[in-house]
Amino acid sequence: MKFEPALQSATLIKRYKRFLVDIVKEDHTQCTIHCANTGAMTGCADSGYRAFYSTSSNTKRKYPHSLELTQNMQGKLICVNTALANKIVLEALHLNQIPELDGYNTITAEVKYGSENSRIDILLSQNQTDKCYVEIKSVTLLGDNHQGFFPDAVSTRGQKHLRELIEMKQQGHRAVLLFLVQHQGIQSVQPAAHIDPNYALGINAALKAGVEVLCYNTHISAKEITLNKRLTFSY
């Protein structure tokens, strides 16, 4: 997934009110930009980090710039725009870069499903009968020893998605939870039981029900983000 044009860089001052970030541009002017991330963003938006932002052509926007990436003090790039995760995975699927999800002739995004009024991120199907429901989660919380965790805050929505995947599996379909790692410092992923114990319990229930879990990391730069390789998931 390419950034067109390439992202511009700045220095991050602070994030506040969840959706706003103050930065200092390379010309030393300060401005406020939009941040499309509802999570805690722990360790992803500290003061002094390098920030990479895009600029919208929509002149009606109150904040024309959007925060896309940050770079921590160890030089690790982090994609903080969670809305990009689905685009990255969709592109990878069309390029047949996820062998575990090959063999489907139809790829559809944002399909209503389940008994709790959800939308699945991606529905894969073969001849309209063989269906695979894929839920995507962006992982950016880094712990010790390159360990990544999800979620970074209590996620009732994430718990609901696990229940929906279990329901699809019980109906005879394939159900997959795909963790997309978007922090260059993360080398493996596990549920953040210390943050959301109910989500960790939900993961165990999903695995016992036959829901599959995949983890992939990404190549990240100011020009593009692409799928890289599979990582280890532990629970």
C-alpha positions in Angstrom: 0.0 0.0 0.0 1.7 3.2 -1.2 1.5 6.6 0.3 1.0 9.0 -2.7 2.6 11.4 -2.3 5.2 10.1 0.2 4.6 11.2 3.8 6.1 14.4 5.2 8.0 14.3 8.5 7.8 16.4 11.7 8.4 16.1 15.4 5.6 15.0 17.7 4.8 17.2 20.6 1.7 15.5 22.2 -1.5 13.6 21.5 -4.7 14.7 23.2 -8.5 14.4 23.0 -7.8 11.0 21.3 -8.0 12.3 17.8 -5.6 15.3 17.9 -1.8 15.5 17.7 0.4 18.6 17.9 3.5 18.5 15.7 6.4 20.8 14.7 7.0 20.7 11.0 10.4 20.8 9.3 10.0 24.5 8.7 9.7 24.9 12.5 6.0 25.8 12.4 3.6 24.1 14.8 0.2 22.7 13.8 -2.5 20.3 14.9 -3.2 17.2 12.9 -5.8 14.4 13.0 -5.1 11.0 14.5 -7.3 8.1 13.3 -6.6 5.8 16.3 -9.1 5.2 19.2 -6.7 3.0 21.2 -4.3 3.9 24.0 -1.3 4.1 21.6 1.0 3.2 24.5 4.6 3.8 23.5 3.5 4.9 20.0 3.0 8.7 20.4 5.5 10.0 22.9 6.8 13.5 22.9 9.9 13.9 20.7 9.1 10.9 18.4 9.4 11.5 14.7 5.9 11.8 13.1 5.0 11.2 9.5 1.8 12.7 8.1 -0.3 12.8 5.0 -2.2 15.8 3.6 -5.8 15.6 2.3 -6.9 17.3 -0.9 -10.3 17.9 0.8 -10.4 21.6 1.5 -13.4 21.3 3.8 -11.5 19.3 6.4 -10.8 21.2 9.7 -7.5 19.4 10.0 -6.0 18.7 6.6 -3.1 16.6 7.9 -3.3 13.1 9.3 -0.8 11.2 11.4 0.1 8.0 9.7 3.4 6.8 11.2 5.6 7.5 14.2 9.2 6.6 14.9 10.3 5.9 18.5 13.7 6.7 20.0 15.1 3.3 19.0 14.4 4.1 15.4 11.5 1.7 15.0 8.7 2.8 12.7 5.1 2.3 13.9 1.9 2.6 11.8 -0.6 4.3 14.1 -3.4 4.8 11.5 -5.4 1.6 12.3 -7.7 2.3 9.3 -4.8 1.2 7.0 -4.7 -2.4 8.3 -7.6 -3.7 6.2 -6.1 -2.0 3.1 -2.8 -3.7 3.6 -4.3 -7.1 4.1 -6.7 -6.7 1.1 -3.7 -5.8 -1.1 -1.8 -8.8 0.1 -4.7 -11.1 -0.6 -5.0 -9.8 -4.1 -1.3 -10.4 -4.6 -1.6 -14.0 -3.1 0.9 -13.1 -0.3 -1.0 -15.0 2.4 -0.7 -18.7 1.5 -3.0 -19.7 4.4 -5.8 -17.8 2.7 -5.3 -18.8 -0.9 -7.9 -20.6 -2.9 -10.8 -18.2 -2.8 -12.1 -16.5 -5.9 -14.1 -13.7 -4.2 -12.8 -11.2 -1.8 -15.3 -8.8 -0.2 -14.7 -6.2 2.5 -17.0 -5.0 5.3 -19.8 -7.6 5.1 -22.6 -7.7 7.7 -22.7 -10.9 9.7 -23.3 -12.6 13.0 -26.0 -12.2 15.7 -24.5 -9.2 17.3 -24.8 -6.8 14.3 -21.1 -6.9 13.3 -19.2 -6.3 10.0 -16.5 -8.8 9.1 -13.4 -7.1 7.8 -13.0 -9.5 4.9 -15.2 -12.3 3.6 -13.5 -14.8 1.3 -15.6 -17.2 -0.6 -15.3 -19.9 -3.3 -18.3 -20.5 -5.5 -20.5 -18.6 -3.0 -20.6 -21.6 -0.6 -17.1 -22.1 0.9 -16.8 -19.1 3.2 -13.9 -17.8 5.3 -14.5 -14.9 7.7 -11.4 -12.8 8.4 -11.2 -10.3 11.3 -8.1 -8.1 11.3 -6.5 -6.5 14.3 -3.6 -4.0 14.2 -0.9 -4.7 16.8 1.4 -1.8 18.0 1.8 -2.4 21.7 5.4 -3.4 22.4 6.4 -5.1 25.7 9.7 -6.6 26.8 11.9 -8.8 24.7 10.2 -7.7 21.4 6.9 -9.2 22.6 3.8 -7.6 21.1 0.4 -7.5 22.8 -3.3 -7.0 21.8 -5.3 -5.2 22.8 -3.7 -2.1 24.2 -6.8 -1.2 26.2 -9.9 -3.1 27.3 -11.8 -3.9 24.1 -15.5 -5.0 24.5 -15.7 -4.7 20.7 -12.8 -7.1 20.3 -14.5 -9.5 22.6 -17.6 -9.3 20.5 -15.7 -10.1 17.4 -14.3 -13.2 19.0 -17.8 -14.4 19.8 -18.9 -13.7 16.2 -16.0 -15.7 14.8 -16.9 -18.6 17.1 -20.5 -18.4 15.8 -19.4 -18.6 12.2 -17.2 -21.6 13.0 -20.1 -23.3 14.7 -22.2 -22.7 11.5 -19.6 -24.7 9.5 -17.6 -21.8 8.0 -13.9 -21.0 8.3 -13.1 -18.2 10.8 -9.7 -16.5 11.0 -8.3 -13.8 13.3 -5.4 -12.1 11.7 -3.1 -9.9 13.8 -1.3 -7.4 11.6 1.9 -6.2 13.4 2.6 -2.6 12.5 5.5 -2.0 14.9 9.0 -2.8 13.7 10.1 -3.7 17.2 7.6 -6.6 17.6 8.7 -10.1 16.8 5.8 -12.2 18.3 2.3 -11.6 19.5 0.2 -12.8 22.5 -3.1 -11.7 24.1 -2.7 -8.8 26.6 -4.2 -10.7 29.5 -2.7 -8.1 31.9 -4.8 -5.4 30.1 -8.0 -7.2 29.1 -8.3 -10.6 30.8 -11.7 -11.2 29.2 -10.2 -10.8 25.7 -7.5 -13.4 26.6 -10.2 -15.8 27.8 -12.1 -15.1 24.5 -9.0 -16.0 22.5 -8.7 -19.4 24.3 -12.4 -20.0 23.7 -12.1 -19.1 20.0 -9.1 -21.4 19.6 -10.9 -24.3 21.3 -13.9 -23.7 18.9 -11.6 -24.0 15.9 -11.0 -20.3 15.0 -7.6 -19.9 13.4 -5.1 -17.2 14.4 -2.5 -15.8 12.0 0.1 -13.1 12.7 2.0 -11.2 10.0 4.3 -8.2 10.3 4.9 -5.4 7.8 7.6 -3.5 5.9 7.0 0.1 6.9 8.4 3.3 5.3 7.3 6.8 4.5 6.6 5.6 0.9 4.6 2.4 1.5 3.5 -0.4 3.9 3.5 -4.0 2.6 3.0 -7.4 4.2 6.3 -9.1 5.2 6.3 -12.5 7.0 4.4 -14.6 9.4 5.2 -14.3 13.1 4.6 -16.5 16.1 1.4 -16.3 18.2 1.4 -17.6 21.7 -1.3 -17.8 24.3 
